[in-house]
Amino acid sequence: MQARELHSETNPSAARPGIASGVVSIAQLIGAASAYLPEAEIKRVREAYKFSDSAHLGQFRATGEPYITHPIAVAELCASWRLDSQAIQAALLHDVMEDSGATKDDLIDRFGPAVADLVDGLSKLDKMEFSSREEAQAENFRKMLLAMARDLRVILVKLADRLHNMRTLDIMSPSKKRRIALETLEIYAPIAHRLGLNEIFRELQDLSFKHAFPMRYQVLRKAVLAARGNRREVVGKILEAVEKCLGDAKIDCQVYGREKALFGIYRKMIEKRLSFSQVLDVYGFRVVVKDMPTCYLALGMLHQLFKPVPGKFKDYIAIPKVNGYQSLHTTLLGPYGTPVEFQIRTEDMHRVAEKGVASHWLYKGDGDGLNTIQTQTHRLLQSLLDIQNQTGDSAEFLEHIKVDLFPDAVYVFTPNGKIMSLPRGATVVDFAYAVHTDVGNHCVAARVNQVIEPLRTVLKSGDVVEIITAPHSRPNPVWLGFVRSGKARSEIRHYLKSMNTEETVRLGNRLLDQALEADNIRLSELGQDVWDRLMKDSQVSTKEELMADIGAGRRVAPVVARRVLMALGKVDARVDAPASASGQARAPIIVHGGEGMSVQRANCCMPIPGDAIIGYVRKGSGLIIHTDECETARKQIRKEPERWTDVKWAEDITRQFDVNVDLQVLNEKGALATVAATLSDLGANITNLTMSDETANRKVLHFTIQVNDRIHLARILMALRRLEYVERVARAKGKTFVKTRILHTPGL
């Protein structure tokens, strides 16, 4: 490499962070970083500067300045946000992989894997083109983004990079300025806003407005300058009145008059179809106080001073915005009837409002867990979900970039390409409810990347998910054990609460009717006096409440039936008699399979029509159906015999039921496809498939399929046994594989 003297560190580059003059210097960067970083970290920053300076030797920006001025300016911005030394090093190095022969391995050797990963992520972002491209290229961008390291610092450094580029955009051609400005307006400015970087957000908006719509920008700028003089008197009167009012109330505060950003005024004119003269609230005021209670005290004083505009008050302190922003907003009618907006906040709230994530970006030390501020930052990142709503019909890439902005979320796609954001660890059920409540309520399985998967499958970023629904399907309380999103959890609970009451009342009626039937007593024939005594003895206020308790298993039907018999004088209250005075057998309860959550099939044996079954009234869960030969049921009967009741299948069942089937197959090409095709031909829908190794040459396939009844299952098992690759097959009950006779010689 050609030897040369590195640029001086002594001459400051510019007064404002991110603006580099013709003289190259890192003095301002070192000064800003030294205010909060130890000397050892400053040394690493200097090393990154030297490496970047050498890598960009002989390169110049379009402005004619040495290229190194740009990384220095980006690093200065990062230092002004008090980012850690790794982020500042990455800012200095963010273009070396693109513009020199440096590789990621080189950066790992010199600066460590963390800095290298950041630079690698930034290099991938720099490769992206946000203007309209062909579909294939957009797909490549999607895959690249999904593979990126998920680190918030990547986007913070990228925002600093974009901000400096926007500040130095004047030299570009009009067409390039417009393209970059629109890209910034649609993507980077909303990202800054969602991260709470309001200073950066407003500057990016105004710079984008200036370069994308230069004529409109100049006209509006001149109008604002002219109005500034005309409205100075009004602003002065308001400021004086507010300071006196709050001073008289002994409220220690600072009052600022502020002019709204040009783009904010322009957007309001466009959205509300107003002329500039009709936009009255060009000016606003900010009141910064010492603590939260004083915010509300100042609000009360201001409402006494000027009349508030109805419907224009928002309490973002009690309910912060999703990016952490907190403030009281109110619009008052000032002198001459001019509406004036006030924002009231504490100093901490003001710092967060202006700097957002960067205002409290603290990194954990070795072995430390996430602190409260970092946890808040992670929650704040989830607000990026509605970027697409803020930007409208933007490029497809806009949806995919959000993946890297959500370290704690996953992004999955619908079959038509729409991206959905879900919390990390979200399952198929979370996705179904994110699509629509009705889809969630009726989901039974999903195709994830064209493969059938069960409802509890955890989704990964990039998965393409298609929900399979069935009209008979209903939410299951078991889902609450694995869903992660608040929407799914609340929707499931709402459904269960509304539907279970009605279903459990019906089931309670059936159970009590069955318990009394042996004594030739019908519930419909009981008089009100019997019901009154029954409700009094049971300490309930309504018949429905009593029936719901029976249906939910909180009361046992034979015990309640015994109380009915006592009320009718058919048994002696002093005798521990059975529920049925006559001792006759009770008629079984008919199970149709679609009763809802009040009647469920046991997971241990998964009964289907044709199986001999028995019912268990489990407390809080309703009636659980087991096969008559289920080992779990046999053990439970000995413990709680009073909770078991006779049940049988209805004769007109039309729905399908899940059942587990295990197959041992030869590990040969085409075996799985042959099995799946056979199941499909026989009308068995596959809802789950897992695989385990038996030997090196054999696999055990664990299927969950949907069948009509026991006869349907028998036909399926018989057909599977005839397949060339299958050595044994059986219905699986629980985790047990039931061995069957080998019906043919393998390979024939």
N, C-alpha and C positions, 0 to 999 in steps of 0.2 A: 504494500500500500504506500502511496506517495506520502512522504513525511511533510508535515506543515504545522504551523502554530495554531492551536485551538483558539476559538473566539474568547475575548476577554470576559471576565466575570464582574468587572468593576463598574461599567457604565449602565445605569438603569435604562430600561427599554421604553417604558411608557408609564403614565400616571395611572391609567385604568387597567385592571387585570385583563390579560388576553389581547392587549394591543401592543404589537411589537413595532418599534421604529426601525429606521434603517441601520441603527447600531445594534449589533447582536450582543445580548447580555443575559446572564441568568442571575444577576445580582438581586433583582426584584423577586424572582422565584425563591432564591435561597433565603432572602429576608422574610418572606411570607411563611415559608415552611419551617424556618428556625423558631418561629413564634410558638410552635406546638410540637415539633418533632425533635427527638434527641440527636446529638451530633452523629451517632453511628448511622442513623437513618439518613441524615443529610449527606453523609459520605456516599451512601448508595445512590442518592439522587444525582450527585456530581458524576458518579461513574456512569449512570444511565445517560446523562447529558453528553459526556465525552464519547460514548459509544454511538449515540445518535448523530452527533456532530460529524464523526468520521464516516458513518454510513451515508450521510447526505452530502458528502463532499462533492462540490461542483454542481449541485442541484439548486435551482432557483424557482421561486414562485412566479406567478404571472405578473405580480407587482414589481418584479425585478429584485426583490430581497432574497438573501440566502434562504434556502428552504428550512434551515434549522430554526428560523424565527417562528415558524408555525408551531412545531412541537413545544417550544418554550412557552409560547402564548397559551397553548392548551394546558400545559402543566401549571402555569400561573393561575388560571381559572380554578383548576382542581385544588391548588393550595389555598385559594381564597375561600373555598368550601371546606377546608380543613380535612381533605381526604387523606388517607394514610399514605405512607411512602411507596407502597407497592403500586397504588393507583397513579401517583405522580411519576414514578418510573415508567409505568405503562404509557402515560400520556407523552412522555419524551420519546418513547420507543414505538409509538403506535403505527408509524409508517415505515419502519425499517424493513419489515418482512415484504412489504409491497414494492418498495423503491430501491432495495439493495439486495445483495446476495445472502443476507442473514436468514438463518432458519430458526425454527422453534427450538431445536436442540442447542443451537448456539446461545439462545437466550436463557435456556434452562441452565446451561453451564455457567453463564455469567451472572444471572440475576435470580435464579431459582424457578421452580415450576409455577408458582402462583403468578409471578409477573409474566412469565411466558404464556400462561393460559389467558391472561387478560389481553395481551398483545395479539394473540392468536384470534381471540374473539373479536377484537376491534378490526383486525385485518379482514375477517369474514364479513363484518358489517360494511367495511369500506368497499368490498367487491360488489355490493348490492346496487342494483339499478331500480329506482322506484317508478320510473316512467313505464308506459305500457310496453310490455314484451310479449313474446310468444308463450303459449301455454307450457311448452316443454321447459323453457328457461325458468318460468315461474315455479314449476314443480321442483327444479333443482334448487332454487332459493329456499323453498319450503323444507326440503330435506336437510339442507345445510343449517338452517335455523334450528331445526329440531335437535340437531346434534351439537349445538353450541354449548359451551360451559355456561351454566346459569349463575351469573354473578352480577349483582346490581351495579358494581363499579364499572362494568363494561359500558352500560348505557350512560352512566354519569360522565365518563371520559368522552364518550361519543357526543354527548350534548355539548360539552366544552369545545370539542373539535368543530361541531357544526356552528356553534355560536361565533367562534373566531372566523370561520369561513364566511359567515354571513356579514360580519363586520368588515371584511376585506373583499366584498363581492363586486365593488364598483368597476373593477378593471375588466370584468367578463363581458362577453357579448350580450345584447339584450335578450336573445332567445335562451341562452344558458342561464342568465340571471333569473328569468321567469321560471324556467323549469326547476331550478334549485330552490327558488323562493316558494313555489307552490308545494314542492315536496316537503319543505320545512314547515309550511303552514298546515299541511294535512297530517303530518306524522310527528315531527320532532317537537313542535310547539305543544300539541296535546300531551305528548309523553312528559314534557317538562311540567305541564299543568297538573297531570295526575300524580307526579312525584312531589307536588307542592312547591316546585321551584318557580315561584310566581315572578320574581325579578327576571329570570331567564325567559320565562314564558312570555311576558309582555314585550321584552326586547326582541325575541325571535319573531313575534307577531308583527311588530312595527317594522322591523327590517324586511320581513317577507312582504308586507304590504307595500313598502317603498320600492322593492325591486320587481314585484309581480304586477303592480298597478301603479307605475310611476306618475302618470298624469293625475289620477285620482288622489294619490298621496299628496302631491304638491298643492292641489286645489284645497283639500281639506286642511292641510297644515297651515296654509295662509289664512283660511277662515278661522281656525282656532287661535292663531296669533292675533287676528283682528278682534276676536271676541274676548280675548284675554284682557285687552285694554278696556273694552266696554263693560265688562262684568267685574272689573277690579274693585269697584266701589261696593258692589253687593257682597263679594267675597270678604272684603275687609270688614263690613258691618257684621256679617255672620261670625267671623272669627273673633271679633271684639266681644260680641254678645255672649258667645259660648265660653270664652275665657273668663269673663266676669261672672257668669252664672255658676260655673263649676268652682271658681275661686271663692265665691260667697258661701258655697256649700262645703268649703274646706276639703275639696277633692284634689289631691296631688296628682297632676296629670300633665301630659304634653298633647297639644292640639296641632295637627298638621292640616293645611289645606292642600289638596292634590288635584291635579288635572288628569282626567281619564286618558288612557292610551288612545292614540289615533285610530288604531285598528278596532278597538272596542267601540269607539264612536261610529266608525264606518259600518261595522257589523250591525249595530243597533239601527242605523238609518236604513240598511238593506232589509233587515228582518221585519221592522215595523213600518217600512215605507214612509220614512220621515225625511224632511229636508233638514239641513244643519240647524236652521233657526228654530226648528221644532224640538230639537234635542236639548232639553233644558238642563239636565243634570250632567253637564260636561265637567263640573267641578264636584268634588266630594271632600269630606273631612274625616280625619282619623283621630280618635281619642285613645291615647295609650295611658293606662293607669297601672297601679302597683299590684293589685290582686283581683281575684275573680269577683268577690262581693262588691267591690267598688265599680266593676263594670255595670252591674245592675243599678247601683245608686246613680251613676252618671247617666244611664239611660233614663231613669225617672226624672232627673233634673232637665235633661234635654226635651223630654216630652212636655214638661211644664213650660219651657221656654218657647218652643214652636209646636204647632199642632202636627201630630203624626198623620201620615197618609194611610188610610185603612188598607190592610192587606199587604203592607210593605215592610213588615217586621219579621225578621228571621233570627232565631236563636241557634247559632252554630256553636255555642259554648256547651249547652246542654246536649245537643245532638251534633257532634262534629261532622264535617264533610269526610268522605271516605279517604281523602289524602291527609287527614290529620288537622286540617284547617279549623281554627276556632275563632269566633268573633261574633259580636252582636251587630246586626244590620238593621237600620231603620231609616226611613225616608221621611223628612219633615218639610213642611211648607215654610220656607224662610221669608225674608222681606220681599215685597212685591209679588208674593204668591209663587216664588220660584222653588220648585222641589229640590231639596238638597239631601244627598245620602251621607249618613254617618256610619262609621265602623268603629266599634268600641272593643278594645282588647287589652290584655296585659302585655308586658314586655316579652315574656316567654312566648305568648301566642303570636306576637308581632314577628319575632324572630323565625318561628316556624312558618308563619304565613308568607314571609319573604324568601326564606331559604329552603323550606321544605325538608326533604330527606337530608340534604347537605348540612342543615343547621344542627343536626344531632347525629351525624354519621360517626358512630363509635365502633371500633372493632375490638372484638374480644381477644384476650390474651390466651396463651397456651393453657388449655385445660378449663377455661372459663366457659360457662354456658351463655346462652343468649340473655342479655339483660332486657329490662323493660322497654328501653328505647328501641333496641333492635327488633323486639317482638312487635312493637307498634309499627316499625318500618315495614316489616314483612306483611302485616295486615294492610298497610297502606298500598303496597304493591298490587293488591287485588283490585284496586280501583281501576287499573288499566283495562279491565274487562270491557268497559263501555267506550273505549277509544273509537271503535267503529261507529258507535252512535253519534259521537261528537264530530266525526269527519265525513259522515255520509257515505256515498258510493265511491269510495276510493279504490285504488288498485288492490288486487287480491293479496299482494304482498303485505299490505297494511294489516291484514288479519293475522298473518303468520309471524310478524315480528314480535307480537305480544308474547310468544312463547319464551323468549329470552328475557322478557321484562317481568316474568312471574317465577321467581325461584321456588315459590311454595305452591305452585299450581301446575296442572297438566292441561294440555290442549289436545282435544280429540276432534275428529271430523265426522260430519254426517255423510251419508252416501253421495249427496249432491255437492259436497265440498265446503259446506259452511262450518266454520270453526266454533267450537264450544269450549268455554273455560270451566274447569272444575277444580276443587281443592285436591291437593296431593293425597293419594290413597282412595280417591273416588272410585266407585264401582259402576257397573252397568245400570243399576237402579238410579244412582245419582244422575247419570246421563239421561235416562228416560224421563225423569222429572224435569231436567233442564230443557228438554225438548218441549214437553207439554204435560200438564197434570194428568190428563186422561191417558196419555201414553204410559206414564209411570204407574197409574192405577191398574192398567191391564197388561203390563209387561210379563213375559214368562221366560224369556231368554234373549240372546242377542247374537248377531254375527259380528265378531270382532276381526277385522282384516280377513273377511270371508270365511271365518271358522266359527262354528257354533260354540258359544261359551255360556256358562251359567250366570245367574244374576249377581252373585257375589264376586265376580271377576274384577280385579283391580285394573284400572285402565292406565295406559302409559301415553305420554305425549306422542302424537302422530298416529295413534290408532284410528282406524275408520270403523265406526260403530253403526250398526243397523239394528233397531229394536224389533223384536218379535213379540206381538201382542196376541191375546186371545180374549174373546168376549166374556168368558167365564172367570178369568183371572181377577183376583182382588189383592190389595196390599196385605202383606203378612207381617205380624208383629216381629218375626225373626229378622226382617229387613232392618229394623232399628239397630240391630247389633252390628251392622257393617256399613250402613250409609254414612257419608261424611259431610255432605252439603246440608246447610240449614234448610234450604228449600225442600229437599227430599224428606228430611226428618219431620218438618212441620206438616207437609202434605200427608205423609203416612199417618201421623198422629191424629190429624184432623179427620181423615177418612175413618180410621178405626173408632174414634170417639163417636162419630155420627152414625156409623153403620152397626157397630157392635151392640149398641143399646137395643136397637130394633131386632137384630138377629138373636141376641141372647134372651130377649123377652119371648120370642117365638120358641126357641129351644127350651126355655124354662117351662113353658106351657106343655110342650110335648113330653118332657121328662116327668113332670108332675102328673099329667094325664096318664102316662104309662104306669106310674107307680100306683095310681088309684084304680086303673082299669080292671085289675084282678078282683076287686071288690065291687065291680059293676057300678062305679061312681064316675060321673063325668063332671069336669070342671064347670061346664056350661050350666049344670043343674044345681050348683051350690048357691044357697041363698046368701043375701047380704049379711045376715047375722053371722054366718059361718066365716065369711071373708073378714068381717070386722074382728072377730076373735082371733083369726089366723094372723092378721096383720098386727094385732096387739101383742100376741105371743112372740111374733117374729121381730117386733120393734121396727116396723116399716110403716110408711105413711100411705103407700098406694099398692095396688095389686101388681102394677108394672114393675115397681121396685123389687117386690118379692120374686117375681118371675125372672127378672134380670139377674138377681143373686143366684137363683137356681141354675140358670143357663150359663153363668160365668163360673160355676163351681164353688161359689162362696157359701152356698147351702146345699145340702144333699137332699135330693128329691124324696127318698124313702122316709127321711126324718120329717119333712114337711107333710108328706102324705099321712104319717102317723098322727100328726097334730090335727089334720082334717078329720081323721077317723074319731079322734077323741072329741072334737067339737060336735060330731054327729052322734056321739054316745056309742060308737061301735066297738071301742076298746077302752079298757080301764087305764086311766092315767098312771095308776100305781104299778101296773104290770109292764114289764119290759117285753112287749109283744112285737112281732115283726110288723113291717109296714102293711103288709096285706093280712087282714084279719082272717080271710078264708084260706090263706096259704096257697092260692092258685098261682100258676106261673104267669109272669107278666108278658104282655105282647111286646115284641121287639120294636125299637124305633127304626123307622125307614130312613136310609141314607141315600140321598140323590147325588151327592158329590159336588153340588154347587150351592150349598147352604151359606157359604161365606166363612168368615173367621170363627163363627161359633161352633163349627164342626170341622175338624182338621184331621188329616191323615198323619199317623205317627211316622217320623223319619226313620225309626229303627227297623221297620218292616215294610213300609210303603204298600199298604193293601190296595188291591184293585178289585173291580167287580168280578165276582166268581170266587174270591177268597172267603172263607169263613171268618167272620169278624166279631169283635166285641168292643164295647165302648167304655171309656174311662172319663169321668167328669173331673177334670183337673182344675184346681182352684185358680181362678183368674183367667183361664184359657178356654173354658167351654168343654165340648165333647171331643175327645181324642180317640180316633179309630185305630185299632190294632188288629193284626191277623190273630186268629184263634191260637195259633201255634207259636206266637212271638214269645221269646224267652223273657224279654223285658216286661211284657204284660203279665206273664205267669208269676214273676217275682212280686210285682206290684199288687196283684190280686190277693196274695197272702197277707200283705200289710194293710190294705184298705179295701176290704171286700164290699163295703157299703157304697163305694164310689163307682162300682162297675155295673154296667147295665147291658142287656141284650140289644143288639142292633143287627140289621140286615140290609143288603143292598136293594134299592128299588129295581123294578124290572124294565123301566123305560129310560135308563141312563144313556145319554148320547155323547157326552164329553169324553176326552181322553185323560189318562192319568200317567204320571211319571212312574217309571219302574227302573231299577238298576239291573244291568246285564253285564256279566264278565265273560270275556273270550280270551282263550290262549291261542295265539296264532303264530305261524312261522314268520320269521323276520325276513320276508321277501318282498320285492317290489310289486306293488299292486294289491297287497293284502288288505290294507285299510280301505282303499277305493272300492274293492269288491264287496267288503262288508257294508260300507256305507250305501252302496248302490242297492244291495239286497234289502236293507232296512227301508230305504226309500220306496222300493217297489212294493213292499208289503204294507205301506201306509204308516210306518213308524217314524215319527219325527224325532231327530236327535237333538237333545237339549244340552248335553254335556258329554265331554270325552276327555279322559285322562289315560295315561299310559305308564306302565312300569315294566322293568326287565325281569323275566323269569330266568332265562339263561342268555348266553351270547346270541343264540340263534332263535330265541323265542321272545315274544312280547305278550303282556297281558293288557288287553284293552278294557277299560272300565267305562261303559256307556250308561247314560241316563236317557231313556227313550220314552216316548208317549205312546200308550196303547189303549185300545178300547176296553178290553177285559182280559180275563185269564185265558180264554180260548184264543183270542188274538195273539197273546204272548206265546202260547204254545206253538202256534203256526210259525211265528218268527224264530223261536228257538230251534224248531225242526229244520227250517230252511238254512239257518246258520250252520248247523251241524253238518250239512251236506257240502259246504264249501270246501274247496281244495286246501286252502291255507289254514282252516280252523281245526285245532286239535281237541279242544273242549270248550263247552259253553254252558252257562247256567244263569238262572236268575240269582242275583246277589241280594242277600238280606243283611243289612248292616254292612260290616266289613268282611264278612265271611264269603269265600269263594267255594261254592258247592261243586265238587267234582262230579263229572258225568262220564259215562262210558265213551271211549274213543270209537267212532263209528266207521272209520276208514283208515287206511294206511297213509301217513303223511307223504305228500308228493304225488299221489295217484290222482 
